[in-house]
Amino acid sequence: MTSYWNFDFYLSPPQPCSYLPDQTATNLFADPEAAMDIARYSTLVRLGFRRSGRLVYRPRCLHCSACQPARIPVAQFRPNRSQRRAWKFNQDLSAYYRPVEFRAEHFDLFRRYLGTRHPQGGMDDSTPEDYLNFIASGWNETSLIEFRDGKEQLLAVAAVDALTDGLSAVYSFFDPNAKKRSLGTYIILWEIGEAKALNLPYVYLGYWIKNSHKMSYKSTFHPLEVYQDKKWSILKET
């Protein structure tokens, strides 16, 4: 256990890594009983932390530093051809801000998404309580953004945290049958546009892992900044 900023931080026991096979992982996490607010959490995010529900954590593995916190500087972002195509294809969608609360329609989409995209991933048998505990923190300004087509059909939901210097993409899930829409890409593009409209400089994407197929899409957003050696710098893949 270590302490600073009036927080106690704990190191989790080793567990199988969710992203790299045959690897173990440990996380440094803030005391969940400590007082947290947007300003404190924003500072921690700038230092590479992230949240899952109320739990604020950062990977801290003894022999591995593959998990690199990633963010998009919105003023410098330039979409590539594929991203421009995804943006254009989804211009029929409308976005609606909703509070973080249980909605059966959201939960049904969440379950269908996990069952198709992440079967046996550990969350595909989530209960409504599990779902809300994963999405909500209880102390941050979190919104659920609905994306609906012209027929008002729900196609995607993005959980987004407001930070003092940006937006944090907590999680998104979408209709697994709408593959042609590239909804995962579109949601990030929407978040970039929303951050720009709010005069916020960054969209935080969680962790980028070079050798993880699940995380490879993040490096297609240029420029992408990663946090390593206690500073943010533009990712230069080799």
N, C-alpha and C positions, 0 to 999 in steps of 0.2 A: 504494500500500500504506500502511495505517495500523496502529498498534499500541496496544493498551491491555489491561489485565488479563493481561499476558504472552501475549496472542494477537496474531498478525498477521492483518489483514483485507485482502482483495483485492477489487478491483472487476472484474467480468466484462466481456468485450467486449459491445457492443450486439448484441442478437438479436431476432428477431420476437417480439412479445408473444403469450403463449398465450391471453390473455383479451380484449384489445381489438384489433380489426382495424386495420391500417395504423399500428400503433404499434410502437416498438422498446422493449426493456426491458434494464436492467442490474441485476445483483444484487451486493450486498456480502456476501462470505462469509468465514467464519473458516477459518484454515489447517486443513485436514483432518488434518494430521499433529500438530497440537497436542493436548495432553492435555485431554480433555473428560470431565466427569462430570455427574451429575444436578444438583448445586447450581449449577454454572457454566451449564449449559444452561438451567435454570429462570430464572436471572437474565437470560440473553439473550432468552428467550421473553417475559419481562416488558418487554423493550425492543423487541419487535416482530419477533424472529427466529423462524425455524422450521427444521425439518430435512427433507431428502429423503435417505434413507439416512444416511450419515455426514456429509453436507454440511449445515452450518448456515449459513443465508443470510437475507437480508432484501432486498426490492426497494429499489433506490435509483436511480431514473430522474431524469435531469436536468430534464425539463420535465413530469413527471407524478407525482402523489402519489395516484393512484386506489386503489392497494393499501393497505388499512387493516387492520392486525392486529385480530382480533376475538376476544372472549371472552364467555362467559355467566356472570354472577354467580349461582350456583345458588340462593342463599338468596332472591333477589328474583324468580327466574324464575316466570312464570305461563303455562301452556300456553293457546293459543287453542283454538277449537272443533275445527279441523282436526287439531291435534296431539293433543287428547284423544281424538278418534276413532281416530287411528292407534295410540295407546297401547292403547286398549280392543280394537281389532281384532287386535292381536298378543299378547294375553295367553296364547295357547297356545304361545308360544316360550319356550325355555329357553336361558340363556346359560352358556357354558363357557369358562373361562380356559385358554388353551394357550400354551406357550412359542413363541418365534419360531424356527421351523424349517420346512423344506420339507415340505409335505403335498400330495400329488397332488390330493386333493379340493379343497383351497383354491385351488390353482393353476388347476384346471379352471374353477372358479367365477370366478376373477379374469379369465381369458381370455374367458369368455362375457360377463361384465359389460362389459369394455372393447370387445369386438367389437360389442356392441349399443348401449351408451351413449356410447362415445367412439371410434368408428371413425376411423382415420387420425389418431389423437391422439398418435401417437409411441410408445405403449406397448403397442398391441394385438398386436405381434409379439414380446413379451417372452419371453425364455428363463427357465427356473427360476432361473438365476443372476441375471438382471436383476431378477426379482421379489424375491428375497431381499435384493439390494443396495438396492432401493428401500424395503423395509419395515424392515429392521434397521439399527441403528447400530453395534452392537458395544460401546457404552459406556453405554447408557441402559436403564432397566427398561421394556421394551416387552412387551406381551402381545397375543396374537391372541385376540379374543373371538368364539367361534362362536355363532351363533344357529340353533337347530334346532327344528322343529315336533314335534308329538306322535309322529310317525312316525320321528323322528330324522333327517329329511331336512335337509341343510345348506342354509340359505336366505341367510345373510349372514355376513360376517367383518368385524370392525373391528380395525384396528391402533391401539393406544392406548399412549401414553407416560405414565409416572408422573412428575409434577413435584413440587417441594416445596410448591407452592400450588395444585395442581389436576391435571387430566388433560388431555392434549393429543390431539386427534383427528388422528392421522397420516393415515389413509386408511381408507375402507370400501368394500366391494364386495358386491353382492348379486344374487340371482336376477333377471335382467331380465324373466322371465315372471310374477313375482309383483307386478305393478304395483298391484293393489288394496291391498296391505299398506302402501304408503308406507314401505318399509324404511329409506330414508335418513333420514326424519324420526324413525322409531322408534329407530334407533341413537343419534341425538343425545339423545333423551329418556332412553334407558337410561344413556348416559354422564353426563347430569345427575344422574339418580338415584343412580348409583354414586358420583359425586363427593360428593354429599350424605351418603351412607352412610359414606364414608371421612373425613368432616369436612374436605373440601377445598373451598375457596371458588369455584374457577373451572373451567370447561371451555373450553379454547382451541380455536378453530375454524380457525386459519390466517388467510387474508386474505378480507376482504369488499370487493367492487368494485361500486360502485353501478350502473354501466352494463354489467355482465357478467351475462348470463342464468344462466351456470353458478354464480354466487355469490349470486344474489338470494335464494335460500332462507334464507340465514343471517339476514337481517334480519327473518324471521318469528318468530324466537326473542326474546321481550321479557322484560326489557330486554337489549339487546346493547351491550356496551361496545367502543369502538374506540380504538386508540392513535394519537394525532396531537398534534403540537406537544409531544412529550415527556411526554404524560400520558394516562391512560385516562379516558374520559368516555362517558356514555351516548349512543348514536347517536340523532340526531334527524334523520330523513329529511325532505327537502324536495321 
